[in-house]
Amino acid sequence: MRRKTMQRTRIARAVGAVLAAGAMTATAGCSGGSHSTTASSSTSAVPVSTAPAASAPASNTAWNPCSISDADIAASGLNPAKKEPDTGKYAQKFPGWDVCAWLSDSWYQLNVYSTNAHTFDEVVHNTTLFRDPQPVTVAGRSGMLLPSVSDPEDCTIAFDIPNDPIQLEVSAKISADSPGDACTEVTRISSVLAKDLPATGK
């Protein structure tokens, strides 16, 4: 129970930080064009939903991370039975975001994010969460490897999907005694799951 609670807190903190950082970026004018206005409005205070949980949409974005097949999740070394969609874990789904998480039977967990609230460039240049962006090619797809600013056991690969950039994040489970290299692990997992993602914009 403690591990699940900590995992949920980690996901909520990560999405919240991206939302907050996106709002600051938009306010400062760092993103170009008309998207700055969209990002600023989409990252305002999240209203409390009064609608019944059953009426919540299946997905906030064009692609739901939870749609990744169980077979591919298993092939990547994760446990399909330890899947945690965001539905039901929070008071409401984050506007403009979908999140799905899987635990492995090893030291790591995978969080997959899809967002239509921010552009790929906003995600990649979010210095609140990420440092030293590095271009990578995974299974023929171009992406950016994004080590965490605050956690050496956390690493993300972002893919430029039209309208809905996607992030795959590997982090150490709370119970892990000897975590491995998160950037190596997220690259390996991404190479297996790349075929489940929508077509990239580049």
N, C-alpha and C positions, 0 to 999 in steps of 0.2 A: 504493500500500500504506500509506503514511504517513497519507494522508487517511482511509482506512477505519479504521485503528487509532485515530486521533484521534476520529473520529465515534463509534466504539464506546465509547471512554473517556468521551466526553461523555454518552452515554446511560446508561452504567453509573453515572457520578457523579451524574447527575440522579435516577435511580431510588433510588440509595443514600441521597442526601440527603433525599428525600421519606420514605423508610422511617425514617430516623433521626429526622427532624423529627416524624413522626407518633408515634413512640414517646415522644418528649419531651412532645408535646402531650397524649397520653393519660395519661402519668404525672402531669402537672401538673393534670389534671382540666379541661382547657379544652374538651374535647368532651363533649357531654351524653349522659345515659342509659347504657344498657348497652353502647353501642358503644365506650366508653372501654376496657373490658376486652378487647373483641375487637381493637381497634387495638393495644393494648399487647402482646398475645400474638402478633399477626401480624407485629409489627415486631421480634421478638427475633432473635437471631443466626441467620443462614441456615445450615441444615445442609448438609454436602457430600453431594451425591447419589451413590449408588453404583449406581443403575439405569442400564442402557444408554441411550444417547441416543435410540434408536429407540422406547423405551417412554414417552418424555415426552409429556404430553397436548398436543393440538393447540392448546389455549387454556386459560389459567388463569381466564379471566373469561367472562361471558355473551356478550361481543362481542369478537371478535378484530380489532384494527386492520388486520391484513393482509388482511382481507376486503374492503376498499375496492377498487372495480373499477379495472382498469388504465385504462379509458376516462376515468373521472373524475379519476384521478391525472394523466393527460395533459392533460385540460381545465384543470386547476388550474395547469399550468405545470411540473409535476414530471416526472421521467423514470421511467416504469414499469419500465424495464430496470435502474434503479439502486435497487432495492428491497432492504432489509435487515431481515428479520425477526429477532427475538431468538434463535430456535432455532439452535443451533450456534455462536453468537458467545460464549456464556458457558458455564461449567461446568454450569450448570443455569438454568432459567427462574426469574425472581424470583417467589417465592410471592405470589399475589394480584395479579400484574401481567402485562399483555401489552404489548409494545412493537413498533412497526413504524416503519421510517424510509425515507425516499426522498430522493435528491439531485435537485436541479434542474440544468439546464444553465446556470443563472445563478449568482448569488452565495449562494443559500440552500439549506437542507435543511429537511425537515419530519420531526419525530418525533411520533408519535401514541401516547398512553398510555391504557390502560384499567385500572382497578383496582377490586377489591372489598375491598381492605385498608383503605381510608379513605373517609370520607364526602366529599361535595362541599364542605361547610364546612371540613373539615380541609385539603383541597387549597387552597381559596381563601385561607384564613388562615395558610398556611404561610409565615411571615415569614423563614424560612431561605432560601427560594428566590424569593419574590415580594414586590413592593411595590405600593402604590397600586392596589388592586383597583378596577376600573371596570366597572359594568354595561354590557353591550352586547347588541344584538339583531342576530343574523346569520341571514339567510334565514328570518326568523320565529321563530328560536330565541333564548331568553334564555341568556346566558352571562356570564362574567366575564373581562375582559381583564386579564392579569397580567404586567406588565413584570418583567424579571429584576432581582433585587437586585444581582447581581455583573457582569452582562454586558449592556451597552446594545444589543448586536446579537442579543438573544435575547428573545422575547416569546411568551406562551402565552394561549390562550383555553380556559377550562374550561367544560364543559357538565354540567348536573345530570341525569345519566342514573340512573334508579332502580337502586340497588345497585352500579353500576359507573360512577362519574364518569369522563368522558373529557376528555383534554387534547390540544390540538393546539399544538405548539411549533415556531416557526420560529427558526432560528439561522443565523448566517453559517458557510459552509463554511470550513475551514482555508485553502483556496486563494483565498478571496475577497480581491480587492484593494480594492474599493470597495463595501462592504456598503450595502444600502439600509435602509429603515425596517422593522424586524422586525414591529412591531405592525400597521402598514398591511398588510404581506404576509400575516401570519397571519389577519387579518380577511378579506382577499380570498380566500385559499385555503379558509378555513372556509365562506365563502358558496357555494363550488363543491361542497365535500364534505359539506355539512350533510345532504343527502338520503341519504347512505350511513350516517349515524349512527342508532342506535336512538332511539326516541321519548324526549323529555325528560320529567322528572318534573313540570315546571311549565309 
